[in-house]
Amino acid sequence: MATHGLEVVILAIILGTLFAIVYSLRVLVLMERRIARIDMHIESLVTRVLAEENKIEQEEIKIETLLNEVKGLKKAVKKPATKKKTTKKKTVKKKRK
């Protein structure tokens, strides 16, 4: 009889351990799925940011080319330089006391 009670306790411990292992594996699978979803969301955000960055770079290139064209036109239309008149500075002597 004593062995029967001991066998039940050992069997209960083994079953409890197995249930704990199964439960922890279930939690691990759920966490893995959550992390995978988070990774997918981060990846989609990064692709959106990269697309926006590419648009900005294209706009910058357009603006730079337009500015370079405007500068080129200004140089082509620029008037010839005129000579500046030089002015002589008057020197004032201070009186000593």
BELQUIFEN-V321197 format. One record per residue. N is the residue number from 1. SS is DSSP state (helix for helix, strand for strand, loop for the rest). PHI is phi in radians with two decimals (999 if undefined). PSI is psi as a letter, one per 30 degrees, with the letter a starting at -180 (NA if undefined). Layout:
BEGIN
{{N SS PHI PSI} {N SS PHI PSI}}
END
This chain:
BEGIN
{{1 loop 999 e} {2 helix -1.15 e} {3 helix -1.27 e} {4 helix -1.12 e} {5 helix -1.16 e} {6 helix -1.17 e} {7 helix -1.13 e} {8 helix -1.12 e} {9 helix -1.14 e} {10 helix -1.09 e} {11 helix -1.09 e} {12 helix -1.12 e} {13 helix -1.13 e} {14 helix -1.11 e} {15 helix -1.12 e} {16 helix -1.07 e} {17 helix -1.11 e} {18 helix -1.10 e} {19 helix -1.11 e} {20 helix -1.12 e} {21 helix -1.12 e} {22 helix -1.10 e} {23 helix -1.12 e} {24 helix -1.16 e} {25 helix -1.14 e} {26 helix -1.09 e} {27 helix -1.09 e} {28 helix -1.07 e} {29 helix -1.12 e} {30 helix -1.09 e} {31 helix -1.15 e} {32 helix -1.07 e} {33 helix -1.12 e} {34 helix -1.08 e} {35 helix -1.11 e} {36 helix -1.09 e} {37 helix -1.14 e} {38 helix -1.08 e} {39 helix -1.06 e} {40 helix -1.11 e} {41 helix -1.14 e} {42 helix -1.09 e} {43 helix -1.09 e} {44 helix -1.17 e} {45 helix -1.11 e} {46 helix -1.12 e} {47 helix -1.14 e} {48 helix -1.14 e} {49 helix -1.12 e} {50 helix -1.10 e} {51 helix -1.08 e} {52 helix -1.13 e} {53 helix -1.09 e} {54 helix -1.09 e} {55 helix -1.07 e} {56 helix -1.10 e} {57 helix -1.09 e} {58 helix -1.11 e} {59 helix -1.14 e} {60 helix -1.09 e} {61 helix -1.09 e} {62 helix -1.06 e} {63 helix -1.11 e} {64 helix -1.11 e} {65 helix -1.14 e} {66 helix -1.11 e} {67 helix -1.11 e} {68 helix -1.13 e} {69 helix -1.13 e} {70 helix -1.13 e} {71 helix -1.12 e} {72 helix -1.11 e} {73 helix -1.17 e} {74 helix -1.11 e} {75 helix -1.17 e} {76 helix -1.21 e} {77 helix -1.62 f} {78 loop -1.01 k} {79 loop -1.30 l} {80 loop -1.15 k} {81 loop -1.26 k} {82 loop -1.78 l} {83 loop -1.31 k} {84 loop -1.49 k} {85 loop -1.41 k} {86 loop -1.59 k} {87 loop -1.96 k} {88 loop -1.54 k} {89 loop -1.49 k} {90 loop -1.48 k} {91 loop -1.72 k} {92 loop -1.95 k} {93 loop -1.60 k} {94 loop -1.55 k} {95 loop -1.46 k} {96 loop -1.69 k} {97 loop -1.75 NA}}
END
